[in-house]
Amino acid sequence: MNKFEEYATKFVQSVGSKEGAVSPVLTTSASFGYGSAENAEGIFDGSIKKPLYSRMGNPTTSKLESIMAEMDAGIGAVATSSGMGATTLATISLLSSGDEIISIGGLFGGTYALFSETYSRFGIKTHFFDVDELQEIKNRINDDTKVIFLESVGNPNMRLPDIKAIANIANSAGVALIVDNTITPLSISPLKLGADIVVYSTTKIISGNASALGGCAVFRAINDGDDKFKSTRYKFLDKFINKMGKMALIPNAKKRALRDFGMSANAQASYQTLLGLETLPLRMQRINSSIELIAKELDKNGLNINHPSLSKHPHNERYKQDFSDGCGTLLTIDMGSKEAAYKFINNSKLATITANIGDSRTLVLHMASTIYSDFDKGTREFLGITDGLIRVSIGLENPLDIIQDFLNAAK
């Protein structure tokens, strides 16, 4: 049984209930009564597993977290208010002033700005590398390196990292590896490939219909024996490891990030995300099948398409070997100029012009004039942003309809 079929069963069985309300229960209370002073003490020290305060999570969000953790074979998860919230929680919970990040590959503009602009204001330095600069990455690691970060698929440069090779580098050096798996849930399982934390914008394909803003970070268990998180590099984790053992990364994230920065998930959004999870395997399988056909046909008809399934792509062999279940909803079209890109976008009758990705609908956006409009020329070149670049997120429509619409738009 392939993983899409496996999770088609798991998700609908996990989200729904056999007794009482079938649909997940939506708990909208901001606070919770503890019943007694003794219970309050136990809830705050973690010995009693009951809701503390909705900034730290509520029952609806907890259900979402448990299913997300199971999806990625993690020991637990923390849901957040957005994908950027998940990235911030996962990284800042491991970082202090003077620490360094190694960021690999193409990056979503918000993540790049977080690392290059915001964190630098607080004394955290980021070094940026292409996905294939493995020796340079090894050489860059030092005692201050706390995080190696990458996207499973470069958004929007469509370059594919060798996640196993990078995980080997991170694990050999004793550095945490965080993978943004927003584009490839189910298709790729980063924790099984050697990552420590996986982050998602659940707003995208996991929810799937542009109705719920959210994010999630999934954590691996701390090993009983040797573990990189027991080293002096992560000395601040000792108190959590001593108290929580395998679960230590979760209270660390909640207390060093969620509690203090407040990127908490909204119960309504968690509920809507749970509903989206029920159909995620079906939607992922459909879109991964459609996108290969669309990329091939558009490329054959003379459009400048960037997608790893095409033989001309520099990572086509990696795509066939490591991404056999697909690499998500994205492809790009380079029309050569801003004017030509605008003409294409405005001529399309099918695509929705928006900054979102992973929707049930096909979405398009001109990159240089929107998400990357305030980035300098050198940064745009590094991230693969050209004047004519259009990012396309393929939806659930008939792929032949998408092909015909795009060919008409390009005339």
C-alpha positions in Angstrom: 0.0 0.0 0.0 1.5 3.4 -1.0 1.5 6.2 1.7 -1.3 8.1 0.0 -3.6 5.1 0.3 -2.4 4.4 3.8 -3.1 7.9 5.0 -6.4 8.1 3.2 -7.6 5.6 5.8 -5.6 6.9 8.8 -6.7 10.5 8.5 -10.4 10.0 8.2 -10.3 7.5 11.0 -8.2 9.8 13.2 -10.0 13.0 12.6 -13.6 11.7 13.0 -15.0 10.1 16.2 -16.9 6.8 16.5 -19.0 8.0 19.5 -20.6 11.3 20.1 -19.9 14.1 17.7 -18.4 12.6 14.5 -16.8 15.9 13.4 -13.9 17.2 15.6 -15.1 19.1 18.7 -14.3 22.8 18.4 -13.2 24.3 21.7 -13.2 28.1 21.5 -12.5 29.0 25.2 -9.5 31.2 25.8 -9.1 29.9 29.3 -9.9 26.8 31.3 -11.0 26.1 34.9 -8.6 24.0 37.0 -11.0 22.9 39.7 -8.6 23.1 42.6 -5.3 24.6 43.6 -3.6 21.2 43.5 -4.9 20.6 39.9 -3.6 24.1 38.9 -0.1 23.2 40.2 -0.1 19.9 38.3 -1.3 21.5 35.1 1.4 24.1 35.2 4.2 21.6 36.1 3.0 19.2 33.4 2.1 16.3 35.6 -1.6 16.7 34.9 -2.4 16.7 31.2 -5.2 19.2 31.0 -5.5 22.5 29.1 -3.6 25.3 30.7 -4.4 28.4 28.7 -5.2 28.7 24.9 -1.9 30.6 24.2 -0.3 27.2 25.1 -2.8 25.1 23.2 -6.4 23.9 23.5 -8.2 20.5 22.9 -9.0 21.1 19.2 -5.4 22.2 18.5 -4.1 19.2 20.5 -6.0 16.8 18.3 -4.4 18.5 15.2 -1.0 18.2 16.8 -1.3 14.5 17.5 -2.3 13.7 13.9 0.5 15.9 12.5 3.0 14.2 14.7 1.8 10.7 13.6 2.0 11.8 10.0 5.7 12.6 10.3 6.6 9.8 12.8 7.4 12.5 15.4 7.0 12.3 19.2 4.9 15.4 19.2 4.0 18.7 17.5 3.1 22.3 18.2 0.6 24.0 16.1 1.0 27.8 15.4 -0.9 30.7 14.0 0.8 30.6 10.6 3.6 28.9 8.7 6.0 31.7 9.6 4.9 31.2 13.2 6.0 27.5 12.9 9.4 28.5 11.4 10.0 31.1 14.1 9.0 28.8 16.9 11.3 25.9 15.6 14.3 28.1 15.1 14.1 30.7 17.9 13.6 28.0 20.5 17.1 26.8 19.7 18.8 30.2 19.1 20.4 33.0 21.2 22.2 36.1 20.3 25.6 35.2 18.8 24.3 32.0 17.3 24.4 31.1 13.6 22.1 29.5 11.0 23.1 27.7 7.8 20.3 28.1 5.3 20.3 25.9 2.2 18.6 26.4 -1.1 15.8 28.6 -2.4 13.7 30.1 0.3 10.2 31.5 0.6 10.6 35.3 0.8 9.2 35.5 4.3 11.7 33.0 5.6 14.6 34.7 3.9 13.6 38.1 5.4 13.3 36.5 8.9 16.8 35.1 8.7 18.6 37.9 6.8 16.8 41.0 8.3 14.9 40.2 11.5 17.3 37.7 13.2 20.3 39.8 12.3 18.8 42.7 14.4 19.1 40.4 17.4 22.7 39.2 16.7 21.9 35.9 14.9 23.8 35.5 11.7 22.7 33.4 8.7 24.9 31.9 6.0 23.1 31.1 2.7 24.1 28.2 0.4 22.8 26.5 -2.7 21.5 22.9 -2.2 24.6 21.4 -3.9 27.3 23.3 -2.0 27.8 20.4 0.5 31.5 20.9 1.1 31.0 24.6 1.6 28.3 23.8 4.1 30.5 21.4 6.0 33.3 24.0 6.1 30.9 26.7 7.4 29.8 24.8 10.5 31.4 26.1 13.8 30.7 26.1 17.5 28.1 28.9 17.1 26.1 27.0 14.5 22.8 25.9 16.1 20.5 25.3 13.1 20.7 24.1 9.6 17.5 25.0 7.7 16.2 23.9 4.3 13.0 23.6 2.2 12.2 20.2 0.8 11.6 21.9 -2.5 13.0 25.4 -3.3 10.2 27.9 -3.3 10.2 29.2 -6.0 13.5 28.1 -7.6 12.4 24.4 -7.7 15.8 23.0 -6.7 15.8 19.8 -4.8 18.1 19.2 -1.8 19.7 15.8 -1.1 18.1 15.7 2.3 19.8 12.5 3.4 23.3 13.9 2.6 22.5 17.2 4.4 21.1 15.2 7.4 24.4 13.2 7.5 26.4 16.5 7.6 24.1 17.9 10.4 24.2 14.8 12.5 28.0 14.3 12.1 28.5 17.9 13.3 25.9 17.6 16.0 23.7 20.5 14.6 19.9 20.6 14.5 18.4 20.1 11.0 15.0 21.8 10.4 13.1 21.0 7.1 10.3 23.1 5.8 8.0 20.4 4.3 5.1 22.7 3.4 5.1 21.7 -0.2 5.6 18.0 0.3 3.5 16.5 3.2 3.3 12.7 2.8 5.5 12.8 -0.3 8.6 13.3 1.9 9.2 12.3 5.5 12.1 14.4 6.7 12.4 12.9 10.2 12.8 9.5 8.7 15.6 11.0 6.5 17.5 12.3 9.5 16.0 15.7 10.3 15.2 16.8 13.8 12.2 19.2 13.3 9.8 19.6 10.4 7.8 22.8 9.9 4.7 23.4 7.8 2.5 26.2 6.7 -0.7 24.3 7.1 -2.4 27.2 5.3 -1.3 25.6 2.1 -2.0 22.0 0.8 -2.8 20.6 4.3 -5.8 22.8 4.6 -6.2 23.1 0.9 -8.9 25.6 0.4 -7.6 29.0 1.6 -9.9 29.1 4.6 -7.5 28.6 7.6 -4.3 30.3 8.4 -2.0 28.0 10.4 1.4 26.3 10.9 2.9 23.4 12.7 6.3 22.1 13.9 6.8 18.4 14.4 9.6 17.2 16.6 11.6 13.9 16.9 12.1 12.1 20.2 15.3 12.7 22.2 17.3 9.4 22.2 17.9 7.6 25.4 21.6 7.3 24.8 23.8 9.7 23.0 22.0 12.6 21.3 23.2 15.8 19.7 20.7 17.7 21.9 22.6 16.5 25.0 25.8 18.2 24.0 27.2 21.5 25.2 26.0 23.1 22.0 22.4 22.8 23.4 23.2 23.1 27.1 20.0 25.0 27.7 18.0 21.9 26.9 19.4 20.0 29.9 16.5 21.1 32.2 13.9 19.9 29.7 15.7 16.6 29.0 16.1 15.9 32.7 12.4 16.5 33.3 10.7 15.5 30.1 13.1 13.0 28.5 12.2 12.1 25.0 9.6 14.9 24.8 12.1 17.6 25.7 12.0 19.6 22.4 8.3 20.3 22.8 8.3 22.0 26.2 11.5 23.8 25.1 9.6 25.2 22.0 6.5 26.0 24.1 8.4 27.8 26.9 11.1 29.5 24.8 8.9 30.5 21.9 5.1 29.9 22.1 4.6 31.2 25.6 6.7 34.3 25.1 6.1 35.2 21.4 2.5 34.1 21.3 2.3 32.5 17.8 -0.5 30.4 19.1 -2.9 28.4 16.9 -6.5 29.6 16.7 -9.0 26.8 17.6 -11.3 27.6 14.6 -8.3 27.4 12.2 -7.2 24.1 13.9 -10.7 22.7 13.3 -10.7 23.7 9.7 -7.2 22.3 9.2 -8.4 18.9 10.6 -11.2 18.9 8.0 -8.6 19.6 5.3 -6.4 16.7 6.5 -9.2 14.2 5.8 -8.7 14.7 2.0 -5.0 15.6 1.9 -3.8 12.2 0.5 -6.4 12.3 -2.3 -5.5 15.9 -3.2 -1.7 15.3 -3.1 -2.0 12.2 -5.3 -4.2 14.1 -7.8 -1.9 17.1 -8.0 1.3 15.2 -8.2 -0.1 13.3 -11.1 -1.4 16.4 -12.8 1.7 18.5 -12.5 4.0 16.2 -14.4 1.6 16.1 -17.3 1.2 19.9 -17.2 4.9 20.6 -17.0 5.7 18.2 -19.9 3.0 19.6 -22.2 3.7 23.3 -21.5 7.4 22.7 -22.0 6.8 20.8 -25.2 4.8 23.7 -26.5 7.7 26.2 -26.0 7.0 27.7 -22.6 10.0 28.0 -20.3 9.0 25.6 -17.5 11.0 24.8 -14.4 10.0 21.5 -12.7 12.2 18.7 -11.6 10.2 16.1 -13.5 11.6 17.5 -16.8 14.7 15.8 -18.1 16.4 19.2 -18.6 16.2 20.0 -14.8 19.5 19.7 -13.0 17.9 17.6 -10.3 15.8 15.3 -12.5 17.7 12.2 -11.4 17.3 13.2 -7.7 13.6 13.7 -8.4 13.2 10.2 -9.8 15.1 8.6 -7.0 14.2 10.6 -3.9 10.9 12.3 -4.9 9.2 9.4 -6.5 5.9 10.4 -4.7 6.1 13.9 -6.2 7.4 17.2 -5.1 4.2 19.2 -4.5 2.1 21.7 -6.3 4.6 24.2 -7.7 6.2 24.8 -11.1 7.4 28.1 -12.5 7.1 29.7 -15.9 9.6 32.3 -17.0 8.1 34.6 -19.6 11.3 36.6 -20.1 10.0 40.0 -19.0 7.7 41.6 -16.5 5.4 42.8 -19.3 5.1 39.3 -20.8 4.5 37.8 -17.4 1.7 40.4 -16.7 0.1 39.6 -20.1 0.1 35.9 -19.4 -1.4 36.3 -15.9 -4.1 38.7 -17.1 -4.9 36.5 -20.1 -5.5 33.4 -18.0 -9.2 32.6 -17.5 -8.6 29.8 -15.0 -5.8 30.8 -12.6 -6.4 32.9 -9.4 -3.8 35.6 -8.8 -2.8 35.3 -5.2 0.2 34.8 -2.9 -1.0 31.5 -1.6 0.0 28.0 -2.8 -1.3 24.5 -2.3 -4.9 25.5 -2.9 -7.6 23.4 -4.5 -7.6 26.0 -7.3 -4.7 26.8 -9.6 -2.9 29.9 -8.5 -0.4 32.2 -10.1 1.8 35.1 -9.0 4.5 37.3 -10.6 7.4 37.0 -8.1 9.6 40.0 -8.7 6.8 42.6 -8.3 5.2 41.0 -5.2 6.8 38.8 -2.6 10.4 39.7 -3.6 9.7 43.3 -4.6 11.8 44.8 -1.8 14.8 42.4 -2.3 17.9 43.7 -4.0 19.1 42.3 -7.4 21.8 40.1 -5.9 19.4 38.5 -3.5 16.8 37.9 -6.2 19.5 36.2 -8.4 20.5 33.9 -5.5 16.8 33.0 -4.9 16.2 32.4 -8.7 13.8 35.4 -9.1 13.9 36.7 -12.7 11.9 39.6 -14.1 9.6 37.3 -16.0 9.1 34.6 -13.4 5.6 33.4 -12.6 5.1 30.9 -9.8 2.2 28.5 -10.5 0.5 26.3 -7.9 -1.4 23.6 -9.7 -4.9 22.8 -8.3 -7.5 20.1 -8.7 -8.9 21.2 -12.0 -8.7 18.9 -15.0 -5.0 19.1 -16.1 -6.0 19.3 -19.8 -8.1 22.4 -18.9 -5.1 24.0 -17.2 -2.8 23.2 -20.2 -5.2 24.7 -22.7 -5.8 27.8 -20.6 -2.1 28.4 -20.2 -1.3 27.9 -23.8 -4.1 30.4 -24.7 -2.7 32.9 -22.1 0.8 32.7 -23.6 -0.4 33.6 -27.2 
